[in-house]
Amino acid sequence: MSPEATDTIASWRTEIDVLDERIISLLEQRMAFSLKIQRTRMSDGGSRLASDREQWIVQRYADRLGDPGTQLADLVLELCRGNARQTR
């Protein structure tokens, strides 16, 4: 591979690293809001999860990202339910 191509790829990888950091930060923020919602709902006598809301989220991801979006939404929802956070 030419030095120019190597430099270009390295630059793009740096951009991907920046995007990944932003994605992780946004997921952490989402997790925090989700936990607040769960706690508030439960303290008011409701359930921890809202299945209608989760179905809507999965559909939104699928509409934008296709079939892999469904898998991604499932992972995001699992992450934001609190279980992963509580085991760390």
N, C-alpha and C positions, 0 to 999 in steps of 0.2 A: 504494500500500500504506500502511496506517495506521502511525503511529509505534510502536504497540504490537506489531504484527506484525513490523515491522522489528527491534525490540529482541528479540523472542522468537527470531526466526531468527538474529540475531547471537549470542545466548546459546547456541543449539543448535550453531551452527557452531564456537563456542569449545569446546564439549564434544566435537565431532567431532575438532577439532585435538588435544585431549588424548588421545583414544582413538587417533588416528593415531600420535602420539608413542609411546604404549605399545606399539602393534603393531610399530612399527619397532624399538623397544628389544628386544622379545621375539624378533623375527626375528634381530637381531644376536646375542642369546644362543643361539638355536637354531643359528645358523651356527657359533658357537664350539664348541658341543658336537658338532656334526656333524663338524667338522674334527678334533677329538680322537678321535672314533670311527674316522674314516677313517685317520688316522695310526696308531692303535693296531692296527687290523686289518691294515694293510699291513706294519707292522713285525713282525707275527706271521706273515707269509707269506700273508695273505688278500687278497682283492680290495678295492678302494677302496669299491665300492658293494655293497649287498645288495638285489637286485631283489625278493625276497620281501617284505622290509621296506617297500620303496618302494610296492609294490602294495597292501600293507595300509594304508599312510598315505593313498594316493589314494582307496581305498575308504572309509576313515573320513571324509575330507572330503566325498566324494560323498554318503555316507549322511546327513550332517548338513546339507549345503548344496546338495544337488542337483547338476545338471550343472555349474553354475559352480564348484562345489567341486572338481571334477576338474581344471579349468583352474587354479584357485588352488593346489591341491596340487602340480601339475606345476611351477608357477612357484616355489613355496617350495622344492621339492626341487632345482630347477635352481640357485636362489640358494645353497642349502646344500651343493652339491657342491664349492664352492670356486672355480669358474671366475670368477664375477663378482667375488669378493673379490680374487683374484689380479691382476685387470686394473686395479684402482684404484691 
